[in-house]
Amino acid sequence: MTPPRPYRLAGDPEQSIPLLTPDEERQMHEADLPETLPVLTLRNTVLYPGVVLPITVGRDATLKLVKDAYAGERLVGVVAQKRAEVENPGPDDLYRMGTAATILKLIKMPDGSVSIVIQGQRRIEVEEYTQLDPYLEARVRAVEEPETDGDDPAELDARIRSVKELAVQIVNLSPNLPSEAAYAIQNIESPGFLVHFIASNLQIDVAKKQELLETRPLLDRSQLVLDHLEQEIRVLEISEEIRSKVKTDVDQQQREFFLRQQLKAIQDELGEAEGSSREADELRDKMDERLPDLPDDVVETLEKELTKLARTNPASPEYGVVRNYAETILDLPWDHTSEDTLDLARAEKVLDEDHYGLDDVKKRILEYLAVLKLKGDMKAPILAFYGPPGVGKTSLGKSIARALGREFHRISLGGVRDEAEIRGHRRTYIGALPGRIVQGLRKAGTSNPVFMLDEVDKLGTDFRGDPSSALLEVLDPEQNDTFNDHYLELDYDLSRVLFIATANYLDSIPAPLRDRMEIIEINGYTPSEKLAIARRYLVPRQLEQNGLREDQFTITEDALLLLIEGYTRESGVRQLERTIGSVVRGVAKTVAVGDAERGDVAADDVPGFLGARKHFNDAAERTEVPGVATGLAWTPVGGDILFVEASVSRGSGRMTLTGKLGDVMRESAQAASSWVRAHADELGIPADAFRYWDLHVHVPAGAIPKDGPSAGVAMTAALASIYTRRCVRHDLAMTGEITLRGLVLPVGGIKEKVLAARRAGLSCVVLPEKNRKDVEEIKDEAVEGLEVHYVKRITEALDVLLEPDPVEDPAELFTVPDAEKRLTAPPAPGAPVVVANGGVEEPAPPGVR
């Protein structure tokens, strides 16, 4: 048989496509085959009739087969392997149908290997393998090609035309195929050879190629090829889109690179911006590393700033501004968060380890964390711990951060008066900085830290703005996800930050800001709680800070109680810790100088370290005479007792108020005076006592401002005592507001006041009836041994407050002889005078005496 004529590709004489005519194909199919053929196995491909295929021979058995066949008739059977990884395939590893082929050329390579070029002749089917060694040999039979006359000629022609069109389209889309291949495909006349040639070059696996070989009707074979071509077209179109996009991106990057190189060369010639370009490149590399964490608007802003930085002379003032701005943006943890450990059992354990008592506060914190675990977001009120100093507000925030596994950052707001401290400065100002919120995020390194806004009640306001108003956006869960710092001028999401505020006063916090926070009140500690805290936390901490081991120091319980009651009077434990530290340092000194190896401190030893006792229970001494009542007061540092003293002297019925009293407290004194005057007959007070005797009311500690209505009951008790000459009980304290009708109204700070009475050694307190619920919230051990009387009216209170027997008869004391009355000029009706606070005379309201 004459070999087919080749179509040679332009520019490469070695690449050629043999083009079979229908007659040549028919002669090839009708050629006789030997009954037995040596079997050449192929990996990863299938040989089709008429197709020329180059093969590199590597196996020893295959090499012997090729040499024997090439020396003989040059005809072999070619069969594909089912699995390419099989090194020495046997009959079970091969397909049954293959192709008889002629070895056209044998080429010996310089490395000793052999390459052959074979051309398929006709399809064969292996009936039986007759030889396995040294190479496979089998008895084969030719597979008869079905006549195409049974197929619809028009349909076959349409299929072939579609195959050619798709094949040409693939050649045009494939960058690795020469354009002459499309022309060659158009010139193939034989439908069968066209299908085989295209099937041989399809990018499909061996199983699908074998399926094509085994499909007998040419119409079906052409349909399979058409399906594969359509799939290949889709893949090539997608690949072309990807290549085009990549090429566009690469072209843009190359353009920017060349422009930067040119700009750098120009700057080098001018002697400028060598350092700026290097720093800009370093910042750009840092930006590339953080690209997954940076929002799109941040990346866009950074690109502009880094481009500006690269063009700016390092000697220019603007250079430092741009560089600092870019570094600040890159240092912020935009989308970097720490993983929360929302284990409520662990959180409860951490809170109990770090704090003794505060059960209600811990319960609320655990509820807060439970909601956070269920919801998964921070859309909840901001927590605000409110209470006296030293009760553990700041340390509670640290414990919450430790329980959650978050970073903790404290921002002290005490004395802050500039709004820019919160929102930052505009970059147009020299030395501009971001606000404390952004700086805190930068230091924390995560976007979900625990922020402690300490002393939020001590924010100030002046011409530089109102920082508390700037906090409104920060602490509003509905809008802080787009917090805009003046320095950054970029929106930052603060909704993942857990904000906790602390305060000693609530009145000084603006109402809109207070409305955004959930107030959790932390009251003072009882003596028993202080004792436990000192044992568990304060003493070990002071030993560590002062260099003593646990076996070098002991202190008895009586000594600690003496420190609590005799040297400190506070709601918290801060002063108590300092006092313990003084004792520990005293022991440390004796150990350091070698006077002793350890120190055992008992109650009798405390004055040697701290001096004389500072606080005494002197309520009994001060209430020995009529006119002195023990009141209860609330202060920012906890509860305390105060004394209301009243005295009378011959005069014209005027009342003097001293002790640096506020307006509300002065009005309480006037209300108490009015009630006592109105009920003089019931109390047994002579009328002359109000007309010919002056009244002086004084509240000691005159340098300390005092105000509020809660001393109304104490004022009334002091006045009733001085006029009735009945002493106020020395073991009793009182609080409550009074009205002109004698009602006792509820007041605040009950727990602090009750604990203050307990610290002062009193055994009884008189409280308004409506404050009963506040006492029920106090632990039983805190009020153990303390008698509590609840009253609705002042008459009920006086029955408890005043001793039953007077010191002297008020009728005899306040009686004025008629002769003396005539010499005394009483004040004109309706014009009494009230002398208050340093003797400044002010006209009293009409009718008050």
Residue pairs with C-beta under 8 A, 6 or more apart in sequence:
1 24
1 27
1 28
1 31
2 24
3 18
3 104
3 119
4 18
4 19
4 20
4 21
4 24
4 50
5 18
5 19
6 16
6 17
6 18
6 19
7 16
7 17
7 18
7 19
7 184
7 187
8 15
8 16
9 15
9 16
9 17
9 178
9 180
9 181
9 184
10 178
10 180
11 178
12 178
15 178
17 181
17 184
17 197
18 50
18 52
18 119
19 184
19 187
19 188
19 189
19 193
20 28
20 50
20 188
20 190
20 193
21 189
21 190
22 189
22 190
24 190
25 49
25 50
25 190
25 192
25 193
28 49
28 50
28 121
28 122
29 49
29 121
29 122
29 145
31 121
31 122
33 75
33 100
33 121
33 122
33 124
33 140
33 142
34 73
34 75
35 139
35 140
36 130
36 137
36 138
36 139
36 140
37 75
37 76
37 77
37 100
37 124
37 137
37 138
37 140
38 65
38 68
38 69
38 76
38 77
38 135
38 136
38 137
39 76
39 77
39 78
39 79
39 94
39 98
39 126
39 129
39 135
39 136
39 137
39 138
40 55
40 62
40 65
40 66
40 76
40 77
40 78
40 79
40 101
40 118
41 62
41 78
41 79
41 80
41 81
41 89
41 94
41 136
42 55
42 78
42 79
42 80
42 81
43 80
43 81
43 84
44 84
44 206
45 53
45 80
45 200
45 206
45 209
46 80
46 99
46 200
46 206
46 209
46 210
46 212
46 213
47 53
47 78
47 80
47 98
47 99
47 101
47 118
47 120
47 200
48 99
48 120
48 196
48 197
48 199
48 200
48 212
48 213
49 99
49 120
49 121
49 122
49 123
49 192
49 193
49 196
50 119
50 120
50 190
50 192
50 193
50 196
50 197
51 119
51 120
51 193
51 196
51 197
51 200
52 104
52 117
52 118
52 119
53 101
53 117
53 118
53 119
53 120
53 200
54 115
54 116
54 117
55 115
55 116
55 117
55 118
56 113
56 114
56 115
57 63
57 66
57 113
57 114
57 115
57 116
58 113
59 87
59 88
61 88
61 133
61 134
61 135
61 136
62 135
63 114
64 134
64 135
65 76
65 134
65 135
65 136
66 76
66 103
66 106
66 114
66 116
67 106
67 114
69 75
69 76
69 103
70 103
70 106
70 116
74 102
74 103
75 100
75 101
75 102
75 103
75 121
76 100
76 101
76 103
76 118
77 98
77 99
77 100
77 101
77 124
77 126
77 138
77 140
78 98
78 99
78 100
78 101
78 118
78 120
79 94
79 95
79 97
79 98
79 126
80 94
80 95
80 98
80 206
80 209
80 210
81 89
81 93
81 94
81 95
81 206
82 93
82 94
82 95
82 206
83 93
84 206
86 93
90 132
91 126
91 129
91 132
91 136
94 126
95 210
96 125
96 126
97 123
97 124
97 125
97 126
97 143
97 210
97 213
97 214
98 123
98 124
98 125
98 126
98 213
99 120
99 121
99 122
99 123
99 124
99 213
100 120
100 121
100 122
100 123
100 124
100 140
100 142
101 118
101 119
101 120
101 121
102 118
102 119
102 121
103 116
103 117
103 118
104 116
104 117
104 118
104 119
105 116
105 117
106 114
106 115
106 116
107 114
107 115
107 116
107 117
108 114
109 115
120 196
122 142
122 143
122 145
123 142
123 143
123 145
123 213
124 140
124 141
124 142
124 143
125 140
125 141
125 143
126 138
126 139
126 140
127 138
127 139
127 140
127 141
128 138
128 139
129 136
129 137
129 138
129 139
130 137
130 138
130 139
131 137
131 138
143 216
145 192
145 216
146 216
146 217
146 218
148 156
148 191
148 218
148 219
150 217
151 217
151 218
151 219
152 219
155 219
156 191
156 218
156 219
156 222
159 219
159 222
159 223
159 226
160 191
160 194
160 195
160 222
162 226
163 194
163 195
163 198
163 222
163 225
163 226
163 229
164 185
164 186
164 188
164 194
166 226
166 229
166 230
166 233
167 182
167 185
167 198
167 229
168 182
168 185
168 186
169 233
170 177
170 229
170 232
170 233
170 236
171 177
171 178
171 179
171 181
171 182
171 185
172 179
172 182
173 233
173 236
173 237
173 240
174 236
185 194
185 197
185 198
188 194
188 197
191 218
191 222
192 218
195 218
195 221
195 222
195 225
198 225
198 229
199 209
199 212
199 213
199 221
199 225
199 228
200 209
202 208
202 209
202 225
202 228
202 229
202 232
203 232
204 228
208 228
211 224
212 221
212 224
212 225
215 221
215 224
260 310
263 310
263 311
264 273
264 277
267 273
267 274
267 277
268 274
272 313
273 310
273 311
273 312
273 313
273 314
275 314
276 309
276 310
276 311
276 312
276 313
276 314
276 319
277 310
279 309
279 323
280 306
280 307
280 309
280 310
281 310
283 302
283 306
283 309
283 323
283 326
283 327
283 330
284 306
286 330
287 294
287 299
287 302
287 306
287 330
290 330
291 299
292 335
293 333
293 334
293 335
293 336
294 302
294 334
294 335
295 334
295 335
297 490
297 491
298 329
298 334
298 490
301 329
301 490
302 326
302 329
302 330
305 322
305 325
305 326
305 329
306 326
308 322
309 319
309 322
309 323
309 326
312 318
312 319
312 322
313 319
321 427
321 432
325 427
325 487
328 434
328 438
328 442
328 487
328 488
329 488
329 490
331 442
332 438
332 441
332 442
332 492
333 441
333 442
333 444
333 445
333 446
333 447
334 447
334 492
335 447
336 445
336 446
336 447
337 446
337 447
337 448
337 496
338 405
338 406
338 407
338 446
338 448
338 449
339 405
340 372
340 404
340 405
340 406
340 448
341 403
341 404
341 405
342 369
342 372
342 373
342 404
344 366
344 369
344 370
344 373
346 403
347 365
347 366
347 369
347 400
347 403
347 404
348 362
348 366
350 399
350 402
350 403
351 362
351 365
351 366
351 396
351 399
351 400
351 403
352 362
354 395
354 396
354 398
354 399
354 402
355 362
355 392
355 395
355 396
355 399
356 529
356 532
356 533
356 536
356 537
357 525
357 529
357 532
357 533
358 391
358 392
358 396
358 522
360 777
361 385
361 396
361 520
361 522
364 520
365 383
365 396
365 400
365 520
368 380
368 383
369 400
369 403
369 404
371 380
372 378
372 380
377 495
378 477
378 495
378 496
378 497
378 498
379 477
379 478
379 495
380 477
381 477
381 516
381 517
381 518
382 475
382 477
382 499
382 500
382 501
382 516
382 517
382 518
383 499
383 500
383 501
383 517
383 518
383 520
384 456
384 500
384 501
384 502
384 503
384 514
384 517
384 518
384 519
384 520
385 393
385 396
385 397
385 500
385 501
385 502
385 503
385 520
385 522
386 502
386 503
386 504
386 506
386 519
386 520
386 521
386 522
387 393
387 504
387 521
387 522
387 523
387 524
387 571
388 504
388 524
388 570
388 571
388 572
388 635
388 636
388 637
388 638
388 752
389 504
389 570
389 571
389 572
389 574
389 636
389 637
390 570
390 571
390 572
390 573
390 574
390 575
390 637
391 522
391 523
391 524
391 525
391 571
391 572
391 573
392 522
392 572
393 502
393 522
394 410
394 452
394 454
394 502
396 500
396 522
397 408
397 410
397 450
397 452
397 500
397 502
398 408
398 452
400 450
400 498
400 500
401 407
401 408
401 449
401 450
401 498
402 408
404 450
404 498
406 446
406 448
406 449
406 450
406 498
407 444
407 445
407 446
407 449
407 450
408 444
408 449
408 450
408 452
409 440
409 441
409 443
409 444
409 449
409 450
409 451
409 452
410 451
410 452
410 454
411 436
411 437
411 440
411 451
411 452
411 453
411 454
412 454
412 455
413 453
413 454
413 455
413 456
413 458
413 459
413 467
414 454
414 455
414 458
415 458
415 460
416 422
416 459
416 460
416 467
417 459
417 460
417 461
417 462
417 464
417 465
417 467
418 464
418 465
418 467
419 464
419 465
419 466
419 467
419 469
419 470
420 435
420 464
420 465
420 486
421 435
421 436
421 467
422 435
422 436
422 437
422 467
422 470
422 471
422 474
423 435
423 470
423 484
423 485
423 486
424 432
424 433
424 434
424 435
424 438
424 485
424 486
424 487
424 488
425 431
425 432
425 433
425 486
425 487
426 432
426 486
426 487
427 487
427 489
432 487
433 439
433 487
434 442
434 485
434 487
434 488
435 470
435 485
435 486
435 487
437 451
437 474
437 483
437 485
437 494
438 485
438 487
438 488
438 492
440 449
440 451
441 447
441 449
441 492
441 497
447 493
447 496
447 497
448 496
448 497
448 498
449 497
449 498
450 497
450 498
450 500
451 497
451 498
451 499
451 500
452 500
452 501
452 502
453 471
453 499
453 500
453 501
453 502
454 501
454 502
455 502
455 503
455 504
456 468
456 471
456 501
456 502
456 503
456 509
456 513
457 503
457 504
457 505
457 506
457 508
457 509
458 508
459 467
459 468
459 471
460 467
461 467
461 468
468 509
468 510
468 513
469 510
469 512
469 513
471 513
472 512
472 513
472 516
473 479
473 480
473 483
474 480
474 483
474 494
474 499
475 499
475 501
475 513
475 516
475 517
476 516
477 495
480 493
480 494
480 495
480 497
481 493
481 494
481 495
482 491
482 492
482 493
483 491
483 492
483 493
483 494
484 490
484 491
484 492
485 492
501 517
503 509
504 636
504 637
505 636
506 514
506 519
523 571
523 751
523 752
523 755
524 570
524 571
524 572
524 638
524 639
524 751
524 752
524 755
525 533
525 571
525 572
525 573
525 755
526 755
526 758
526 779
526 781
526 782
527 561
527 564
527 565
527 758
527 759
528 781
528 782
529 782
530 564
530 573
530 576
531 557
531 560
531 561
531 564
533 573
534 560
534 563
534 564
534 573
534 576
534 577
534 580
535 560
538 573
538 576
538 577
538 580
539 553
539 555
539 580
539 584
540 550
541 577
542 577
542 580
542 581
542 584
543 549
543 550
543 552
543 553
543 584
545 581
546 581
546 584
546 585
546 588
547 588
548 584
548 587
548 588
548 591
551 598
552 587
552 591
552 597
552 598
552 599
553 584
553 587
553 598
553 599
553 600
553 601
554 598
554 599
554 600
554 601
555 580
555 583
555 600
555 601
556 600
556 601
556 602
556 603
558 602
558 603
559 601
559 602
559 603
559 605
559 606
560 580
561 603
562 603
562 606
562 613
563 576
563 579
563 580
563 583
563 606
563 610
564 576
565 615
565 759
566 606
566 613
566 614
566 615
566 616
567 579
567 606
567 610
567 613
567 614
567 615
568 575
568 576
568 579
568 615
569 615
569 640
569 756
569 759
570 576
570 637
570 638
571 637
571 638
571 639
571 752
571 755
572 637
572 638
579 610
582 609
582 610
583 601
583 606
583 609
583 610
586 599
586 608
586 609
587 598
587 599
587 601
590 596
590 599
591 597
591 598
591 599
601 609
607 613
617 760
617 761
617 762
619 630
619 641
619 643
619 730
619 731
619 733
619 760
619 761
619 762
620 730
620 731
622 628
622 630
622 643
623 629
623 630
623 643
623 727
623 728
623 729
623 730
624 727
624 730
625 727
625 807
626 721
626 722
626 724
626 725
626 726
626 727
626 728
626 806
626 807
627 645
627 646
627 647
627 648
627 718
627 721
627 722
628 643
628 644
628 645
628 646
628 718
628 721
628 727
628 728
629 643
629 644
629 714
629 715
629 717
629 718
629 721
629 728
629 734
629 801
630 641
630 642
630 643
630 714
630 728
630 730
630 732
630 733
630 734
630 760
630 762
631 641
631 642
631 643
631 644
631 710
631 711
631 713
631 714
631 733
631 734
631 735
632 639
632 640
632 641
632 642
632 710
632 714
632 733
632 734
632 735
632 753
632 754
632 756
632 757
632 765
633 639
633 640
633 641
633 642
633 706
633 708
633 710
633 711
633 735
633 753
633 756
634 640
634 708
634 710
634 748
634 749
634 752
634 753
635 752
638 752
638 755
638 756
639 749
639 751
639 752
639 753
639 754
639 755
639 756
639 757
640 756
641 733
641 756
641 757
641 760
641 762
642 699
642 700
642 701
642 706
642 711
642 714
643 699
643 700
644 697
644 698
644 699
644 711
644 714
644 715
644 717
644 718
645 697
645 698
645 699
645 700
645 718
646 695
646 696
646 697
646 698
646 718
646 719
646 721
646 722
647 695
647 696
647 698
647 722
648 689
648 693
648 694
648 695
648 696
648 722
648 723
649 693
649 694
649 696
650 692
650 693
650 694
651 692
651 693
651 694
652 691
652 692
652 694
652 824
652 825
652 826
652 827
653 690
653 691
653 692
653 693
653 694
653 826
653 827
653 832
653 849
654 694
654 695
654 827
654 832
654 833
654 834
654 835
655 669
655 670
655 673
655 694
655 695
655 696
655 697
655 832
655 834
655 835
655 844
655 849
656 694
656 695
656 696
656 697
656 834
656 835
656 836
656 839
657 666
657 669
657 697
657 698
657 834
657 835
657 836
657 837
658 696
658 697
658 698
658 699
658 702
658 836
658 837
658 838
659 697
659 698
659 699
659 700
659 701
659 702
659 706
659 837
660 702
660 703
660 704
660 705
660 706
660 837
661 669
661 699
661 706
661 707
661 836
661 837
662 705
662 706
662 707
662 708
663 707
664 707
664 708
664 709
665 699
665 706
665 707
665 708
665 709
665 711
666 834
666 836
666 837
667 709
668 709
668 711
668 712
668 715
668 737
668 738
669 697
669 715
670 834
670 844
670 845
670 848
671 712
671 715
671 738
671 739
671 740
672 712
672 715
672 716
672 718
672 719
672 738
673 695
673 719
673 848
673 849
674 740
674 847
674 848
674 849
675 716
675 738
675 740
675 742
675 794
676 683
676 685
676 716
676 719
676 720
676 723
677 690
677 849
678 740
679 742
679 795
680 686
680 687
680 689
680 690
680 723
682 795
683 720
683 723
683 724
683 798
684 724
684 810
684 811
685 723
685 724
685 810
685 814
686 810
686 811
686 814
686 815
688 814
688 815
688 816
688 821
689 723
689 810
689 814
690 849
691 826
692 814
692 816
692 821
692 824
692 826
693 814
695 719
695 722
697 715
697 718
697 719
699 706
699 711
708 747
709 737
709 745
709 747
710 735
710 736
710 737
710 747
710 748
710 749
711 735
712 736
712 737
712 738
712 744
713 734
713 735
713 736
713 737
713 738
713 744
713 766
713 794
713 797
714 734
714 735
715 738
716 738
716 794
716 797
716 798
717 728
717 734
717 797
717 798
717 801
717 802
718 728
720 726
720 798
720 802
721 727
721 728
721 802
723 810
723 814
724 802
724 806
724 810
725 806
725 807
725 808
725 809
725 810
725 813
726 802
726 803
726 804
726 805
726 806
726 807
727 802
727 803
727 807
728 801
728 802
728 803
729 764
729 800
729 801
729 802
729 803
731 762
731 763
731 764
732 762
732 763
732 764
732 765
732 766
732 800
732 801
733 753
733 756
733 757
733 760
733 762
733 764
733 765
733 766
734 765
734 766
734 767
734 797
734 801
735 747
735 750
735 753
735 765
735 766
735 767
735 768
736 744
736 745
736 746
736 747
736 766
736 767
736 768
736 771
736 791
736 797
737 744
737 745
737 746
737 747
737 768
738 744
738 745
738 794
739 745
742 793
742 794
742 795
743 792
743 793
743 794
744 768
744 769
744 791
744 792
744 793
744 794
744 796
744 797
745 768
745 770
746 768
746 770
746 771
747 768
747 771
750 767
750 771
750 774
750 775
751 774
751 777
751 778
753 765
754 765
754 767
754 775
754 778
754 782
754 783
754 786
754 788
755 778
755 782
757 765
757 786
758 782
758 783
758 786
762 786
763 785
763 786
763 787
764 786
764 787
764 788
764 789
764 800
765 786
765 787
765 788
765 789
766 789
766 791
766 797
766 800
766 801
767 775
767 788
767 789
767 790
767 791
768 790
768 791
768 792
769 790
769 791
769 792
771 790
772 790
775 783
775 788
789 797
789 800
791 797
791 800
816 824
827 833
830 846
830 847
831 843
832 844
832 848
832 849
833 841
833 842
833 843
833 844
834 841
834 842
834 843
834 844
834 848
835 841
835 842
836 842
